[in-house]
Amino acid sequence: MRPLDETETSVVFEKLFKFVGNNLKNLVENPSHEGPDSNPGRYCFRLNKNKIYYCSESLVKRATNIARPNLVSLGTCIGKYTHGGNFHLTVQALNLLAANAKHKVWLKPQSEMSFLYGNHVLKSALGRITENIVSGDGVVVFSMSDVPLGFGVAAKSTQDCRKLDPNGIVVLHQGDIGEYLRIEDEL
């Protein structure tokens, strides 16, 4: 487990910024009340093998007693690096993204299962959508009862969605909570 270097930090922050925008500051400066210290610490990002973890500094200090080969996980795994060097967010980052999301999409109840099976979001599935979404922005997908279901990338802007046919793709699927069942061995 080691801190991220400059290039890794910039890649992770660019990906998170795509979803949370200026709320990225909330993730970095979020005070941590874990551990025996009376002073609140901060949260940090750490790399273990090819996975990026979001955890409190006090937890990182306590984990130094564990040998690196024996350390399996620490904090919340928010993403991983592929063999090609690209960074991908994982579904475990959904709670962080949902709490700080800049752009949101709400699905109709009858369309939730389709998204949870890994399909893209169609215009006919939209219940609501936030304003000022541009094509390529990161979007967090919610149910109509504000339960975060997953995240993806906007295929169309908010204005384009209004004149789109019902079978047009609005959000390209990237991750959803159905992955816990579909690919549980990889998580």
KAHUUR-V999047 format. One record per residue. N is the residue number from 1. PHI is phi as a letter, one per 40 degrees, with the letter a starting at -180 (* if undefined). BURIAL is I if it has 24 or more other C-alpha atoms within 12 Angstrom, else O. Layout:
N:PHI:BURIAL ; N:PHI:BURIAL
This chain:
1:*:I ; 2:a:I ; 3:c:O ; 4:c:O ; 5:c:O ; 6:c:O ; 7:c:O ; 8:c:I ; 9:c:O ; 10:c:O ; 11:c:O ; 12:c:I ; 13:c:I ; 14:c:O ; 15:c:I ; 16:c:I ; 17:c:I ; 18:d:I ; 19:c:I ; 20:b:I ; 21:g:O ; 22:c:O ; 23:c:O ; 24:d:I ; 25:c:O ; 26:c:O ; 27:c:I ; 28:c:I ; 29:c:O ; 30:c:O ; 31:c:O ; 32:b:I ; 33:b:O ; 34:c:O ; 35:g:O ; 36:c:O ; 37:c:O ; 38:c:O ; 39:c:O ; 40:c:O ; 41:c:O ; 42:b:I ; 43:c:I ; 44:a:I ; 45:b:I ; 46:b:I ; 47:b:I ; 48:b:I ; 49:f:I ; 50:b:I ; 51:b:I ; 52:b:I ; 53:b:I ; 54:b:I ; 55:a:I ; 56:c:I ; 57:c:I ; 58:c:I ; 59:c:I ; 60:c:I ; 61:c:O ; 62:c:O ; 63:c:O ; 64:c:O ; 65:c:O ; 66:b:O ; 67:c:O ; 68:d:O ; 69:c:O ; 70:c:O ; 71:c:O ; 72:c:O ; 73:a:I ; 74:a:I ; 75:g:I ; 76:b:I ; 77:c:I ; 78:c:I ; 79:a:I ; 80:a:I ; 81:c:I ; 82:c:O ; 83:c:O ; 84:c:O ; 85:g:O ; 86:c:O ; 87:b:I ; 88:b:I ; 89:c:I ; 90:b:I ; 91:c:I ; 92:c:I ; 93:c:I ; 94:d:I ; 95:c:I ; 96:c:I ; 97:c:I ; 98:c:I ; 99:c:O ; 100:b:I ; 101:c:I ; 102:c:I ; 103:b:I ; 104:b:I ; 105:b:I ; 106:b:I ; 107:c:I ; 108:c:I ; 109:d:O ; 110:c:O ; 111:b:I ; 112:c:I ; 113:c:O ; 114:c:O ; 115:c:I ; 116:c:I ; 117:c:O ; 118:g:I ; 119:c:I ; 120:c:I ; 121:c:I ; 122:c:I ; 123:c:I ; 124:c:I ; 125:c:I ; 126:c:I ; 127:c:I ; 128:a:I ; 129:a:I ; 130:c:I ; 131:c:O ; 132:g:O ; 133:c:I ; 134:b:I ; 135:d:O ; 136:h:O ; 137:c:I ; 138:c:I ; 139:b:I ; 140:b:I ; 141:b:I ; 142:b:I ; 143:c:I ; 144:c:O ; 145:c:O ; 146:g:O ; 147:c:O ; 148:c:I ; 149:b:I ; 150:i:I ; 151:a:I ; 152:a:I ; 153:b:I ; 154:c:I ; 155:c:I ; 156:b:I ; 157:c:I ; 158:c:I ; 159:c:O ; 160:c:O ; 161:c:I ; 162:c:O ; 163:b:O ; 164:c:O ; 165:c:O ; 166:c:O ; 167:c:O ; 168:c:O ; 169:c:I ; 170:b:I ; 171:b:I ; 172:c:I ; 173:c:I ; 174:b:I ; 175:a:I ; 176:a:I ; 177:c:I ; 178:c:I ; 179:c:I ; 180:d:O ; 181:c:O ; 182:c:O ; 183:b:O ; 184:c:O ; 185:c:O ; 186:c:O ; 187:c:O
